[in-house]
Amino acid sequence: MVSNGYPFSFLQKLTKTGKPNNSTESANEFKATAVLPYVKGLSEQLRRCLQQQGVRVVFKSETTLRSQLVRTKDAVDPAKQDGVVYRILCECGEVYIGETERPMQDRIKEHDRDIRLARTETSAVSEHAHNTGHKALWNEVKFIDRDPYYYTRRVKEAIHIRLHPNNINRDSGIEIPEARMPTIKKHINRRAVRQRTAEGAHH
């Protein structure tokens, strides 16, 4: 759905609202940097919100159809990409949403090994498989998104956990206010339409 990366401009309200910080924050006070597409009317709110959380925000121009087509043509195999959010589908229809800084294929192999070795304490996927007897559909593993920054990757993971209520995750990740989910879904759906349009034009 978002293999080319959709604009997470809607992250502006993902974290809890806190009191504004009127002090000028220097570069060394930030714990992370998020590089996100610029969306007029939303990005300014995003910057303020994330800066309160200690995250520097750097904006870039929206991806054009042409750049999407070029990126699709020269795309790297998703399984070999690192810094990704991914989905594992179980034969029962439930899913596991995860993130990893390493190549996705390496993380998926670890999940498979956890199941074979019955490591249920440290693996939600393995726990589900052994409690139910269900099998993970390894050929249906899906690359959802990519982000080189740990903090924003965790936020995206949390978003997709919330968007998949039939998940087997043990927790919901970073907390996202329920009131913000409609805005998040709207942006995801809009980006998905653009993605399908780009892929259709390419073919």
C-alpha positions as MATLAB code, in Angstrom:
seq = 'MVSNGYPFSFLQKLTKTGKPNNSTESANEFKATAVLPYVKGLSEQLRRCLQQQGVRVVFKSETTLRSQLVRTKDAVDPAKQDGVVYRILCECGEVYIGETERPMQDRIKEHDRDIRLARTETSAVSEHAHNTGHKALWNEVKFIDRDPYYYTRRVKEAIHIRLHPNNINRDSGIEIPEARMPTIKKHINRRAVRQRTAEGAHH';
ca = [
       0.000    0.000    0.000;
       2.725    2.464    0.866;
       5.883    0.899   -0.495;
       6.890    4.253   -1.939;
       6.285    5.946    1.417;
       3.220    8.044    2.094;
       3.393   11.476    3.705;
       3.147   11.057    7.416;
       2.192   14.703    7.740;
      -0.575   13.473    9.964;
       1.986   12.628   12.644;
       1.434   16.157   13.888;
      -1.025   14.928   16.495;
       0.124   11.423   17.223;
       1.718   12.100   20.555;
      -0.050   13.429   23.615;
      -0.594   17.152   23.646;
       1.616   18.878   26.154;
       2.179   22.448   27.238;
       3.960   24.530   24.591;
       7.673   24.883   25.062;
       8.494   28.557   24.603;
      12.216   28.081   24.878;
      14.385   27.953   21.748;
      15.692   24.423   21.359;
      19.217   23.950   20.122;
      20.256   21.107   17.826;
      21.897   19.063   20.558;
      18.666   18.995   22.588;
      16.877   16.846   20.014;
      16.891   13.071   20.531;
      15.942   12.270   16.929;
      15.350   13.784   13.498;
      12.311   13.081   11.306;
      12.430   13.800    7.565;
       8.834   14.108    6.342;
       6.971   15.415    3.262;
       5.618   18.948    3.569;
       1.835   19.308    3.571;
       0.499   22.851    3.789;
      -1.628   23.500    6.842;
      -0.544   20.364    8.692;
       3.227   20.363    8.731;
       3.535   23.409   10.973;
       1.423   21.669   13.626;
       3.501   18.546   13.192;
       6.736   20.430   13.773;
       5.447   21.980   17.001;
       4.100   18.685   18.318;
       7.197   16.611   17.622;
       9.592   19.290   18.843;
       7.811   19.091   22.197;
       8.780   15.410   22.164;
      12.425   16.227   21.415;
      12.256   15.383   17.719;
      13.674   17.740   15.082;
      11.494   17.854   11.956;
      12.922   18.450    8.478;
      10.449   18.797    5.618;
      10.903   17.830    1.968;
       8.758   18.436   -1.091;
       5.863   16.081   -1.864;
       6.714   13.151   -4.108;
       5.613   13.749   -7.697;
       4.063   11.151   -9.981;
       7.197   11.163  -12.117;
       9.483   10.509   -9.165;
       7.155    7.740   -7.991;
       7.407    6.064  -11.388;
      11.187    6.307  -11.425;
      11.390    4.941   -7.907;
       9.033    2.079   -8.811;
      11.172    1.172  -11.818;
      14.421    1.141   -9.860;
      12.975   -0.118   -6.585;
      15.047   -2.408   -4.396;
      13.517   -5.732   -3.402;
      11.420   -4.843   -0.302;
      12.673   -7.965    1.487;
      16.215   -6.600    1.320;
      15.381   -3.109    2.548;
      16.208   -2.088    6.086;
      14.424    0.287    8.435;
      10.990   -1.062    7.545;
       7.531   -1.656    8.964;
       6.109   -5.018    7.897;
       3.083   -7.282    8.250;
       2.999  -11.046    8.824;
      -0.294  -12.748    7.947;
      -1.497  -15.865    9.764;
      -3.656  -18.463    8.019;
      -6.471  -17.540   10.415;
      -6.550  -13.990    9.046;
      -4.916  -12.292   12.016;
      -1.751  -10.271   11.489;
       1.419   -9.199   13.262;
       2.820   -5.720   12.644;
       6.508   -5.193   13.314;
       9.428   -2.898   12.575;
      13.135   -3.497   12.185;
      16.250   -1.489   11.444;
      17.758   -4.490    9.651;
      16.806   -6.028    6.270;
      13.221   -7.268    6.445;
      14.153  -10.748    5.216;
      16.540  -11.177    8.166;
      13.832  -10.257   10.673;
      11.329  -12.595    9.024;
      13.822  -15.472    9.256;
      14.113  -14.751   12.990;
      10.330  -14.995   13.390;
      10.377  -18.327   11.560;
      13.199  -19.591   13.775;
      11.338  -18.482   16.918;
       8.382  -20.608   15.857;
      10.524  -23.661   15.086;
      12.327  -23.347   18.447;
       9.103  -22.592   20.357;
      10.377  -19.275   21.686;
       7.006  -18.053   22.864;
       8.204  -15.759   25.644;
       9.958  -13.344   23.333;
       7.882  -13.692   20.163;
       4.204  -12.830   19.735;
       4.205  -14.610   16.368;
       5.604  -17.793   17.904;
       3.225  -17.592   20.860;
       0.211  -17.330   18.552;
       1.425  -20.203   16.376;
       1.982  -22.551   19.317;
      -1.202  -21.578   21.184;
      -3.434  -22.084   18.152;
      -1.567  -24.478   15.872;
      -1.882  -21.920   13.092;
       0.791  -21.302   10.477;
       2.278  -17.993    9.414;
       1.969  -17.365    5.670;
       5.572  -16.469    4.925;
       4.839  -15.928    1.235;
       2.301  -13.265    2.226;
       4.664  -11.124    4.309;
       4.072   -7.518    3.283;
       6.381   -4.506    3.289;
       4.255   -1.647    4.630;
       6.578    1.316    4.948;
      10.185    2.374    5.348;
      11.778    4.977    7.595;
      15.469    5.204    8.548;
      14.658    7.002   11.811;
      13.790    4.820   14.785;
      11.289    7.177   16.426;
       9.168    7.865   13.342;
       9.384    4.206   12.327;
       7.936    3.257   15.709;
       5.155    5.790   15.233;
       4.320    4.295   11.836;
       4.351    0.825   13.359;
       1.878    1.976   16.013;
      -0.357    3.498   13.343;
      -0.582    0.232   11.448;
      -1.174   -1.774   14.610;
      -4.179    0.457   15.219;
      -5.303    0.122   11.595;
      -5.257   -3.687   11.932;
      -7.554   -4.476   14.894;
      -7.182   -8.193   14.084;
      -3.550   -8.103   15.191;
      -1.710  -10.499   17.495;
       0.730   -7.869   18.782;
       1.267   -7.875   22.520;
       1.023   -4.108   22.747;
      -0.039   -1.162   20.604;
       3.361    0.478   20.417;
       3.662    4.224   20.862;
       0.401    5.676   22.163;
      -1.776    7.391   19.561;
      -4.893    9.332   20.673;
      -8.052    7.717   19.287;
      -9.335   11.116   18.154;
      -6.450   11.369   15.676;
      -7.140    8.088   13.870;
      -9.741    9.441   11.374;
      -7.197   11.988   10.123;
      -4.549    9.300    9.872;
      -6.837    6.980    7.893;
      -7.766    9.798    5.514;
      -4.140   10.498    4.655;
      -3.300    6.813    4.282;
      -6.227    6.261    1.917;
      -5.307    9.325   -0.134;
      -1.721    8.167   -0.470;
      -2.818    4.652   -1.376;
      -4.858    6.028   -4.287;
      -1.833    7.975   -5.534;
       0.301    4.867   -5.228;
      -2.110    2.756   -7.274;
      -2.337    5.497   -9.906;
       1.449    5.633  -10.205;
       1.751    1.864  -10.479;
      -1.016    1.730  -13.095;
       0.674    4.382  -15.217;
       3.969    2.517  -14.966;
       2.425   -0.693  -16.286;
];
